[in-house]
């Protein structure tokens, strides 16, 4: 525990050293009245909380990915894949298949459990066109067939049932597989597609030429596996599970679903999150500083008006200052007022004077801390009055108050124009949507 505490303390010390002077100055403006050490502790604590939240978020995401990856397995111990209920769309399941030590990535389409033939509907014309475009499979032309045919028994979203009648079963099977061992050079054959719907049927004769290819042993294994898988798919068409081949040519077949590389996403989140946290904290700090400056500019006329009112009532500068700061403090204590930076700074100045600092020095520090021209001008007037003892302070402050309210009106007008500019894009989008609706209605009525 001591080592952990020591490491944590060193980390805090290193973070505090890396904070720039400009950032410390911004933090001191936001945390009014707090010491430099207290501000650094608050900022470092926020940074640690942000990194801790990032770690929890990444850990939760990683755990969810692992759990989801484990739950996504589709193959049961009996080498079966559960089908979807009737009416659902077909699924495509990626597998890593191993035969005799050879592995290959394959994708199997798991069709949903079919309804009975009486529930199906289809059209002969579309079925014939589909067969003409797809029965060759991966072969380019019917005059040069070197691979098995793609002889489907039905069409997706169709009631047509297709039966294939080759002129020689010694050359072509009804599932499209070709007995290449019986093929010598070029062999012309004919195969007929018989389309059936209840009592209606039509035929489509197709002529093609088989050309015996040279097939390696491994390719023959995969070809045999493909034929067996298609046979089992047809055999279990109405069952809940799709059966996969257990053995091919006396060799046991193993299946394994490709596992997702969850750690890649985890490292990606860490890689993006670690540099993002400091940037987000800096962005938040700049945003808070800008909001503080806007608030100070808006509060200046109100504060100055109160000060002029109290000075006009016969109070001294210090008395008016204490009165404004005390009223704000009482309201905050009762929970009636909001946190305002200018009055918090006035409280700090009041405490500095009560601690023995001269009024002139305290007012000068007040203007420097706020760092806004209007407040610096205001404190300059107060300091000059304390030095020279002029009777024109009230008149000068009244002129300053009038000018401050005029500037605030101009700022409000500029803010309104800016808001109107921001609303221009949503209005254009709404206009575009209305135009599209009008055009659609016009074309649909034609």
FENQUICOR-V495350 format. One line per field, one symbol per residue. ss: DSSP state (h for helix, s for strand, l for the rest). psi: psi as a letter, one per 20 degrees, with the letter a starting at -180 (. if undefined). A space follows every 50 residues. Layout:
BEGIN
ss->???
psi->???
END
This chain:
BEGIN
ss->lhhhhhhhhhhhhhhhhhllhhhhhhhhhhlllllhhhhhhhhhhhhhhh hhhhhhhhhhhhhhhhhhhhhlllsllllsssllllllllsssssssssl lsssssssssllllllhhhllllhhhhhhhhhhhllllllllllslllll lllsllllllsssssslllllslllllslhhhlllsssssssssssslls ssssssssssslllllhhhhhhhhhhhhhhhhhhhlllllssslllssll sssssslllllhhhhhhhhhhhhhhhhhhhhhhhhhhhhhhhhhhhhhhh hhhhhhhhhhhhllllhhhhhhhhhhhhhhhhhhllllllhhhhhhhhhh hhhhllllhhhhhhhhhhhhllhhhhhhhhhhhhhhhhllllhhhhhhhh hhhhhhhhhhhhhhhhhhhhhhhhhhhhhhhhhhhhhhhhhhhhll
psi->hgggggggghgghgghhiprhghhgghhhhnpiqrgghghggghhgghhg hghgggggggggggggghhhiipipriklqpprrqqirqqqoppqopppl ipqqpqppooqrpqrrhiiqqapgghgghgghiihicjqgqiimoirqrn nqirqpkqipppppnqioiigprijiqpnhijppcpoprppppoppodiq qqqoppqrppoproprgghhghghggghghghghhkhjrhqppqphqpkj pqpqqpppppnhhghghggghhggihghghggghghghghhgggggghig hgghggggghghijqrghggghgghgggggghhikhrrppgghhhhgggg hgghiiqqgggghghghgghkpgghhgghgggghhhgilqijgggghggh gghghghhghhhghhghhhhhhigghhhgggggggggggghghhi.
END
